[in-house]
Amino acid sequence: MAYVISDECVSCGTCESECPVEAISQGDEHYEINADVCVDCGTCAGVCPTEAIHEA
């Protein structure tokens, strides 16, 4: 199950640089995770300063 980024995201970019498979990119309103690429490692959730990333 892929991770998702909620509206609490402040678009700091921390998660994008930490993703080992480059599944995260800037969306229209905040960063988004491509579920087809995400390997469910949780690295992004661990570095998010606003705790906006969680399992779907």
N, C-alpha and C positions, 0 to 999 in steps of 0.2 A: 504494500500500500504506500503510495507516494505521500510526501509531505505537502502541505499547502501553506500559503502565507496569507494571513488575515489583514483586515483593514488597519490594524494597529501598527503595521509597517510604516516606518518613517523614511524609507528609501535611502538608508545610509550606505548600502552596498556591501556591508560586511559579509553577508551570506554568499553573495555572488563570487567573491574572491576565494572563499573557502570551499566551494563545491568541487569535489574531485572529478565530476563528470560533466561540468559546465551545464547543468540543468536549469540554472537560475538566470533570469534576464529581467531588465527593466520593462514593466508593463505600462499601461496608460496611467494608472493611479498609484501603483506601488510595484515592487518586485513580484515576479511570478515564477513558479516552478513547473517545468515541463514534465508532466507525469510519465510520459513515454520514455524519458531519459533518466529520471530519478531512480537511484538504486536503493533508496530507503536507508541510507547510512546514518542520518540524523546529525551530521556535522553542522549543517546550517542552523538547526534548532539550538544546538549547543552554543553557538556564537552570537545569536540574535540578541541585541541589547534590550529589545522591547518585548521579547517572548512572543513574537507574532507568528512564529512558525510551529506547526504541530502536525501530527499525522492526520490524514484525511479520514 
